[in-house]
Amino acid sequence: MNATPIDIYLDAVPEPQRSTLIVMADRIRKILPGAEECITYQLPTWKVDGHSIAGLGAWKNHCSYFPMSGSVLPVLADQLEGYSMSKGALRFAVDKPLSSALIRALISTRRAEVAAGKR
């Protein structure tokens, strides 16, 4: 099996971020089977029908989930209490991946936004 651009990115990430993001990538792949996997803005990104739906990143002191829209996180604010975030990034601990349920909610919200014509 050929490595995807995302796999290559993850191979270069130090531990414990690597293991955390591998779990996240596996969860995203289950939620978005068949999505295009690419690197966008130097980050692992999943696209559906040409629209960026989810992204991940690793930093020294945290990992980030990118919903690829500044309006997704406010919609889910009640589910995101305790997380650090900016308009377009949800930051989480280097050793604690987001739950499958939360990832599913983030992706569903973004996909609904795209279906409604919002980029």
N, C-alpha and C positions, 0 to 999 in steps of 0.2 A: 504494500500500500504506500503510495506516495505521500510525503509530508505536505500538508497545506501551509500557506503563508502563516497562518495562525500557529500551527505546530512549531514552525521555525522560530517565530517570535517567542513562544513559551519555552523552548529549549534554551534560550539565552537568558531567561529570567532567573535570578538567584532564588534559593529557598529562603523562607517558607512561601514567598509569593508564588513561585512556580506551581507548587502543589495546590495552592488555593485557586489559582487561575485555571489550572487543568480541570478541577472539579467544576468551576463555573462554566468553562467552555463545553464540557460534557453535558451539563444541564441545558445550556443554550442550544446545543446541537439536537437534543431530544425535543425541545420545544419548537425549534425551527428546522426540521429535517429538510434537506435539500437547499437550504439557504446558501448563497454565495459567501464564501469565506475569503476575506481579503484584508489588506492593511490599508487603512485610511487615516490620514493625519498621524502616521507612524504608530497606529494602534490596531489591534485585532478588531475586525468589524464583520458583522453578519448583515448581509443585504438580502432583501426579498423584492423581486421585480424592480431592481435598480435603486430601491430606497434603503438607506441605512437604518437598521432596526435596533441593533445592540452593539456595544463596544466595551472593551476591557483595557485596563492598563495597570502596570506595576510601578511603584515608586518605593523609595527606601523605607518610609514609615507607614505606608498604606497602599491599598489597591483601590481601583476605581471602576465603577460601572458607568457607562455612558449611554443614556437612553436616546441619543442622537436628536434630541429636541429639548428646548428649554421649557416646554410646557408639560412634560410628562411628570416630573417630580412633584410639582405642586398638586397635581390631581391625586397623587398617592401619599400626600403629606402625613395622613393619619397612620399609615403603615411604615413610615420612615423615621418615626421618633427615635432618637438616640443615635442616629447616623449623622455624620458631618456631610454637608452637601453645598454645592454651588448651583447656579442656574442649570448647568448642563452635566454635572457629575455627582455621583453618589459615592462617597468614600467609605471604605470598610477596612477592618483589621487585616493585616497581612496573613493571618492564620485562620480566618473565619469566613469561609465563602458565604455569599447570600443564599438563602433558602430557595429551593425550587419554586415554592409558592410565590415568593417575592419576585423572583426572576420572571415567572409566568405573568404576574400582574404588570410588571414593567413592560414586558414585550407586548402583552395584550393592549395596554394603553397606547403604546406607540403605533401598533398596527391599526388600531381604531382611528387614530389621528391621521395616518396615511390614507386609510380608506375614505376618510372625510375630506380628503384633498389637501390636508396640511402637510407640508414638507418637513 
